[in-house]
Amino acid sequence: MRSADRLRLAGIGGNQMRSAAIGVALAGLAAGTVDAASLQVAPVLLDLPAPGNTATITLRNTDVEPITAQLRVFRWTQRDGAERLEPTDDVVASPPVVQLRPRQDYTVRVVRVAGGSAGGEAAFRLVVDELPKPNRAPGTVALVMRHVVPVFFTDRAASPASVTWSASRHGKTITIDAANRGDRRVRLAAVTVRDESGKVVAANKGLLGYSLGRSAMQWVLPAPPASKSGARFTISGVTEAGPFNATLPMSAGR
């Protein structure tokens, strides 16, 4: 892959990456025939506590034809409230390109080659792309699947996540900010924001995202206009450790 293409991934979050396949599918529906995606990946998360530096992931071809998959690893950071994926040589996938026969499973190794401590918890994302078939029929658009797998290497002495919440209203949206002072990440799902009366003002039923260690992240949720600026709201949801509930100071947006 050309370096310019690799750098385009910097700053792209997982939801945007997964939407790439949806965009291809819509284009295919407009053009005519669409080839179904045939690549499956398991597990969907790799979590390696020290001293572990190696994990495996299984690729599965569910198609009756051969497919080719490309694997790349990117360092995952959160800066200025946004996620960034940047090229790295600290972690590698071996082999980086896999050809799978019909109905075949293939095991790939993911290895942290950087020496020394992970520095709390080091976060990466493994990007697995099903490459388009070179011999597809004219007028056919391939639905090319992309899987994005979180990969974490965690020191034994890493401190637990410690998240401080705040929010601001901007018209018909609420921006939620999470500042994590701990080393470990926290996975946030089924998040709901309520006002002082208990009324739901914003919600995200699925996975909201991750708050990485020693980082700040923000999310924008649709919300009906109302609620006073400066009021104290609550935010609740589910993490890997179970349910959480916290105070959410609300301010007026700029």
C-alpha positions in Angstrom: 0.0 0.0 0.0 1.3 3.5 -0.9 2.3 5.7 2.1 -0.1 8.4 1.0 -3.0 5.9 1.2 -1.8 4.8 4.7 -1.8 8.4 5.9 -5.3 9.0 4.9 -6.4 6.7 7.7 -4.9 9.1 10.3 -7.7 10.8 12.1 -10.4 8.3 11.0 -12.5 6.7 13.7 -13.8 3.1 13.7 -17.4 4.1 12.8 -16.1 6.0 9.8 -14.0 3.0 8.7 -16.9 0.6 9.0 -19.1 2.9 6.9 -16.8 2.4 4.0 -18.4 -0.9 3.2 -21.8 0.6 3.4 -20.9 3.3 0.9 -19.6 0.7 -1.5 -22.9 -1.2 -1.1 -25.0 1.8 -1.9 -23.0 2.6 -4.9 -23.4 -1.0 -6.1 -27.1 -0.9 -5.7 -27.2 2.2 -7.9 -24.9 0.6 -10.5 -26.5 -2.9 -10.7 -25.2 -6.2 -9.2 -23.4 -6.3 -5.8 -21.0 -9.1 -4.7 -21.6 -10.0 -1.1 -18.8 -9.6 1.5 -17.3 -12.9 2.5 -14.7 -12.2 5.2 -15.2 -12.8 8.9 -12.8 -12.0 11.7 -12.7 -13.4 15.3 -12.2 -12.3 18.0 -13.3 -8.7 17.7 -11.0 -7.4 20.4 -7.4 -8.4 21.5 -6.5 -7.6 25.1 -2.9 -8.6 26.1 -1.8 -7.9 29.7 1.9 -7.9 30.3 4.1 -9.8 29.7 2.0 -10.9 26.7 3.2 -9.6 23.4 1.6 -12.0 20.9 -2.0 -12.8 20.0 -3.8 -14.6 17.2 -6.8 -13.7 15.1 -8.7 -16.0 12.8 -9.9 -15.0 9.3 -12.6 -16.9 7.7 -13.7 -17.0 4.0 -17.4 -17.9 3.8 -17.4 -17.6 0.0 -17.2 -20.3 -2.6 -14.4 -18.4 -4.3 -10.9 -17.5 -3.0 -10.5 -14.1 -1.4 -7.5 -11.9 -0.4 -7.3 -10.0 2.9 -4.8 -7.3 3.8 -3.9 -6.6 7.5 -2.4 -3.4 8.8 -1.8 -2.1 12.4 -2.2 1.5 13.4 -1.5 3.3 16.7 -4.7 4.5 18.2 -4.7 7.8 20.0 -7.3 10.4 21.1 -6.3 14.1 20.9 -8.3 17.3 20.9 -11.5 15.2 21.4 -11.0 13.1 18.3 -9.6 9.7 17.4 -6.5 9.3 15.3 -5.0 6.2 13.6 -1.4 6.6 12.7 1.1 4.3 11.0 3.3 2.3 13.4 6.1 -0.3 13.4 5.6 -1.1 17.1 3.0 -3.8 16.4 2.8 -6.0 13.2 0.4 -8.5 11.7 2.0 -11.7 10.2 1.5 -12.3 7.4 0.3 -8.9 6.2 -1.5 -10.3 3.2 -3.5 -13.6 3.3 -5.1 -15.6 0.4 -7.9 -17.7 1.7 -9.4 -20.6 -0.2 -13.2 -21.2 -0.2 -14.5 -22.0 3.2 -11.0 -21.7 4.7 -9.9 -20.4 8.1 -6.5 -18.8 8.5 -4.7 -17.8 11.8 -2.8 -14.6 11.8 -0.3 -13.5 14.5 -0.4 -10.0 16.0 2.9 -9.2 17.6 4.2 -6.2 19.6 7.8 -5.9 18.5 8.7 -2.7 20.4 10.8 -3.5 23.4 10.2 -2.2 27.0 7.1 -1.3 28.8 3.9 -0.4 27.1 3.7 2.7 29.3 0.5 2.0 31.0 -1.8 0.8 28.2 -0.8 1.1 24.6 -3.8 1.1 22.1 -3.8 0.0 18.5 -6.3 -1.0 15.9 -5.9 -3.9 13.5 -7.5 -3.1 10.1 -8.4 -6.1 8.1 -9.6 -5.4 4.5 -11.1 -7.8 2.1 -9.5 -6.8 -1.3 -11.7 -6.6 -4.4 -11.7 -9.6 -6.7 -9.7 -8.7 -9.8 -11.8 -10.9 -12.1 -15.3 -9.7 -11.2 -17.8 -9.4 -14.0 -18.3 -6.0 -15.7 -21.0 -3.9 -14.1 -20.6 -5.6 -10.8 -19.6 -3.7 -7.7 -17.8 -5.6 -4.9 -18.9 -5.1 -1.3 -15.5 -4.9 0.2 -15.6 -5.6 4.0 -13.4 -3.8 6.5 -13.0 -5.1 10.0 -11.4 -2.8 12.7 -10.2 -4.7 15.8 -9.1 -2.9 19.0 -5.7 -4.2 20.3 -4.5 -3.3 23.8 -1.2 -4.1 25.5 -1.4 -3.3 29.3 1.2 -3.1 31.9 0.6 -4.9 35.3 0.9 -1.6 37.1 -1.5 0.3 34.8 -4.0 2.3 36.9 -7.7 1.8 36.3 -9.8 4.2 34.2 -10.8 7.4 36.0 -13.2 9.4 33.8 -14.4 13.0 34.5 -17.4 14.0 32.5 -18.7 17.3 31.1 -21.0 18.4 28.4 -22.2 21.4 26.4 -25.3 22.1 24.3 -25.0 23.3 20.7 -28.5 23.9 19.3 -30.1 20.5 18.7 -27.0 18.5 19.8 -25.1 17.8 23.1 -21.4 17.3 23.0 -20.2 14.9 25.7 -16.6 15.1 26.9 -14.7 12.4 28.7 -11.3 13.0 30.3 -9.7 9.8 31.4 -6.9 10.3 34.0 -6.2 6.6 34.4 -4.0 4.4 32.3 -6.6 1.9 31.2 -9.3 2.5 28.6 -13.1 2.2 29.3 -15.6 1.0 26.7 -18.9 2.9 26.7 -22.2 1.6 25.5 -25.9 2.2 26.0 -25.2 5.8 27.1 -28.1 7.9 28.3 -28.1 11.6 29.5 -30.9 12.7 31.8 -31.8 16.2 33.2 -32.5 16.9 36.8 -36.1 15.7 36.5 -35.0 12.3 35.1 -36.1 13.1 31.5 -33.9 11.6 28.8 -32.3 14.4 26.7 -29.8 12.3 24.7 -29.1 8.7 24.2 -26.9 6.3 22.2 -28.3 2.7 22.4 -25.3 0.9 20.9 -21.5 1.4 21.4 -20.6 5.0 22.0 -16.9 4.4 21.8 -13.8 4.1 24.0 -12.2 6.6 26.4 -8.5 5.7 26.1 -6.2 6.1 29.1 -4.5 9.5 29.6 -6.7 11.0 26.9 -9.7 13.2 26.2 -12.5 12.2 23.9 -15.8 13.7 22.9 -19.0 12.6 21.2 -21.9 14.6 19.7 -25.5 13.3 20.3 -28.8 14.7 18.9 -30.9 16.3 21.6 -34.1 18.3 21.7 -33.7 22.0 22.6 -34.5 22.8 26.2 -32.7 22.5 29.5 -31.0 25.3 31.3 -27.3 26.0 30.8 -25.3 25.3 33.9 -27.7 22.6 35.1 -26.3 19.4 36.5 -27.3 16.3 34.4 -26.5 12.6 34.8 -24.9 10.2 32.4 -25.3 6.5 32.7 -24.4 3.5 30.6 -22.5 0.2 30.5 -18.7 -0.5 30.6 -16.7 -3.7 30.6 -16.9 -3.6 34.4 -20.6 -3.1 34.5 -23.1 -0.2 34.7 -21.9 3.3 35.5 -23.6 6.5 36.6 -22.0 9.9 36.9 -22.8 13.6 37.3 -22.6 15.5 34.0 -22.1 19.3 34.3 -23.8 21.1 31.4 -22.7 24.4 29.9 -23.9 26.5 27.0 -22.1 25.9 23.7 -20.3 28.6 21.9 
